[in-house]
Amino acid sequence: MNACRRLPVPHTPVWFMRQAGRSLPEYREARGAVPMLEACAIPDLIVEITMQPLRRYAVDAAIFFSDIVVPLKAIGVDLDIKPGVGPVIADPIRDAAAVGRLRPLWPDDVPYVTEAVSSLNAELGDIPLIGFAGGPFTLASYLIEGGPSKNHERTKAMMYGEPELWARLLDRLADIAITYLKVQVEAGARAVQLFDSWVGGVAPADYRRSVLPHSEKIFAALEPYGVPRIHFGVGTGELLGLMGEAGADVVGVDWRVPLDEAVRRVDAGKALQGNLDPAILLAPWEVAAERAREVLAQGRTAEGHVFNLGHGVLPSTDPGVLARLADLVHEESAVHAEAP
Ligand SMILES: Cc1c2[nH]c(c1CCC(=O)O)Cc1[nH]c(c(CCC(=O)O)c1C)Cc1[nH]c(c(CCC(=O)O)c1C)Cc1[nH]c(c(C)c1CCC(=O)O)C2
């Protein structure tokens, strides 16, 4: 929490995107045959899966176990998460009538979120829980394409060709994200992350015109709660400044841009989060450790640094390596914190 607020810290804090999930055998066991979206609606299971990585790693935060499409499912969008694929939408949104059918999310639509966050908050004690929501571009892309997409072509066709319809869709998605985040914060989440994972395919001028106003609305709505707001996307090197401008306190950086360069791209008054390449954890430990030290050194140029991977933990990652990484981050950064 202090690092997010650019205050002094005894060591660099660390957590890992996707720290819960398929890299953990106990996750696979707990999930069993329960489909992903069903699991996301069972409070006991949410609590158990959220806690699992904290039993293994000395991480400084928990991230709520859910998915960015859970609020869409909760308002009645016919969708599924297909293993190895991702979210798949039965009737993609392609016209004004379909956008009109996207109703608002009400807190009562997700009682299991309120229940799970409250239990987690009690169980976690001093360790903060990070709540999250999907960013407007990323959710729009799943809804318009009907599933994961490489080029986001129909999405961009709407963004460029039907700007009014696009703005209406993104405004509705922003309102859904606001409610989903407020539910989590009001139940006890102490920070929030907006995952606009796939917005990196958008040029800065288009981001400013067609996406930023909607993300800005989300961050502004969270402002009164005073919780740190983290903003992350993949391949967003050219957008880092704008993603900060949208109203984030912490800008998440993927592995493509070194953190000292990210510092130059983001306005003063922001902390950074990132950014070890998750794939490096599949290389020998000493190779990964050396790069983690580099990330720490580059992170020291930021006003605040939360160590993380540059994207989610890969399912083939050895949990033992993540445990060593969390310890390394603490030990090596504590040495620097003590230095005169
Ligand atoms: C794009 C996106 C999605 N979901 C999410 C994003 C943004 C983050 C990112 O960029 O990765 C967010 C998300 N999804 C999940 C979390 C849990 C918290 C965490 O530990 O980080 C978070 C923060 C659980 C999950 N969400 C999903 C899993 C895997 C489900 C399983 O066990 O099969 C988990 C643990 C499913 C999912 N859901 C989605 C994808 C692409 C997938 C993977 C599909 C696959 O490869 O099987 C959409």
The ligand as a Tripos MOL2 file, in Angstrom:
@<TRIPOS>MOLECULE
LIG
   48    52     1     0     0
SMALL
NO_CHARGES

@<TRIPOS>ATOM
      1 C1         -7.7130  -11.2720  -20.3560 C.3       1 LIG1
      2 C2         -8.1610  -11.7430  -18.9940 C.ar      1 LIG1
      3 C3         -9.0780  -12.7980  -18.7330 C.ar      1 LIG1
      4 N1         -9.2010  -12.8940  -17.3590 N.ar      1 LIG1
      5 C4         -8.4030  -11.9690  -16.7410 C.ar      1 LIG1
      6 C5         -7.7770  -11.2150  -17.7500 C.ar      1 LIG1
      7 C6         -6.8620  -10.0460  -17.4930 C.3       1 LIG1
      8 C7         -5.5220  -10.5260  -17.0560 C.3       1 LIG1
      9 C8         -4.6400  -11.0040  -18.1730 C.2       1 LIG1
     10 O1         -4.3100  -10.2010  -19.0190 O.co2     1 LIG1
     11 O2         -4.2970  -12.1900  -18.1440 O.co2     1 LIG1
     12 C9         -8.2660  -11.6740  -15.3000 C.3       1 LIG1
     13 C10        -8.1200  -12.7850  -14.3630 C.ar      1 LIG1
     14 N2         -8.5250  -14.0860  -14.5080 N.ar      1 LIG1
     15 C11        -8.2190  -14.7830  -13.3830 C.ar      1 LIG1
     16 C12        -7.6800  -13.8930  -12.4340 C.ar      1 LIG1
     17 C13        -7.4300  -14.3490  -11.0090 C.3       1 LIG1
     18 C14        -6.5580  -13.7030  -10.1490 C.3       1 LIG1
     19 C15        -5.0580  -13.9730  -10.3400 C.2       1 LIG1
     20 O3         -4.5560  -14.9160   -9.7060 O.co2     1 LIG1
     21 O4         -4.4030  -13.1760  -11.0340 O.co2     1 LIG1
     22 C16        -7.5850  -12.6410  -13.0360 C.ar      1 LIG1
     23 C17        -7.0370  -11.3420  -12.4820 C.3       1 LIG1
     24 C18        -8.4700  -16.2030  -13.1530 C.3       1 LIG1
     25 C19        -8.4780  -17.1120  -14.3110 C.ar      1 LIG1
     26 N3         -9.1150  -16.9240  -15.5190 N.ar      1 LIG1
     27 C20        -8.9610  -18.0350  -16.2950 C.ar      1 LIG1
     28 C21        -8.2190  -18.9950  -15.5680 C.ar      1 LIG1
     29 C22        -7.8910  -20.3960  -16.0440 C.3       1 LIG1
     30 C23        -9.0980  -21.2150  -15.7940 C.3       1 LIG1
     31 C24        -8.7370  -22.6630  -15.6910 C.2       1 LIG1
     32 O5         -8.3220  -23.0670  -14.5930 O.co2     1 LIG1
     33 O6         -8.8950  -23.3740  -16.6760 O.co2     1 LIG1
     34 C25        -7.9220  -18.4390  -14.3300 C.ar      1 LIG1
     35 C26        -7.2110  -19.0720  -13.1730 C.3       1 LIG1
     36 C27        -9.5630  -18.2080  -17.6440 C.3       1 LIG1
     37 C28        -9.2890  -17.0880  -18.5690 C.ar      1 LIG1
     38 N4         -9.9230  -15.8790  -18.5300 N.ar      1 LIG1
     39 C29        -9.4020  -15.0590  -19.5150 C.ar      1 LIG1
     40 C30        -8.3810  -15.7950  -20.1750 C.ar      1 LIG1
     41 C31        -7.5430  -15.2710  -21.3370 C.3       1 LIG1
     42 C32        -8.3190  -17.0590  -19.5790 C.ar      1 LIG1
     43 C33        -7.3550  -18.1860  -19.8600 C.3       1 LIG1
     44 C34        -7.8990  -19.2180  -20.7710 C.3       1 LIG1
     45 C35        -6.9830  -20.4380  -20.7360 C.2       1 LIG1
     46 O7         -5.8260  -20.3230  -21.1390 O.co2     1 LIG1
     47 O8         -7.4650  -21.4790  -20.3090 O.co2     1 LIG1
     48 C36        -9.7970  -13.6470  -19.7130 C.3       1 LIG1
@<TRIPOS>BOND
     1     1     2 1
     2     2     3 ar
     3     2     6 ar
     4     3     4 ar
     5     3    48 1
     6     4     5 ar
     7     5     6 ar
     8     5    12 1
     9     6     7 1
    10     7     8 1
    11     8     9 1
    12     9    10 2
    13     9    11 1
    14    12    13 1
    15    13    14 ar
    16    13    22 ar
    17    14    15 ar
    18    15    16 ar
    19    15    24 1
    20    16    17 1
    21    16    22 ar
    22    17    18 1
    23    18    19 1
    24    19    20 2
    25    19    21 1
    26    22    23 1
    27    24    25 1
    28    25    26 ar
    29    25    34 ar
    30    26    27 ar
    31    27    28 ar
    32    27    36 1
    33    28    29 1
    34    28    34 ar
    35    29    30 1
    36    30    31 1
    37    31    32 2
    38    31    33 1
    39    34    35 1
    40    36    37 1
    41    37    38 ar
    42    37    42 ar
    43    38    39 ar
    44    39    40 ar
    45    39    48 1
    46    40    41 1
    47    40    42 ar
    48    42    43 1
    49    43    44 1
    50    44    45 1
    51    45    46 2
    52    45    47 1
@<TRIPOS>SUBSTRUCTURE
     1 LIG1         1 GROUP 0 **** ****
